[in-house]
């Protein structure tokens, strides 16, 4: 398939699989959409995203950063988790 987004998803999936199979401790953070970008998505009284009429999981960038810091410093995120 020539869709670059499809290739990126496939590559990400392969990388995550390899990490999970490594036997090492890991935490995978997958923030989808940041709340800080909401202002750029507003238009004509609605929020417009690539999901069309679908739902979008949003997270505050500060919360994503806190999870990442905890994972990198082993201060609270359990190993072998995907967030």
Buried (B, 14 or more C-beta within 10 A) or exposed (E): EEEEEEEEEEEEEEEBEEBEEEEEEBBBBEBEBBEEEEEEBEEEEEEEBEEEEEEEEBBEEEEBEBBBEBBEEEEEBEEEEEB
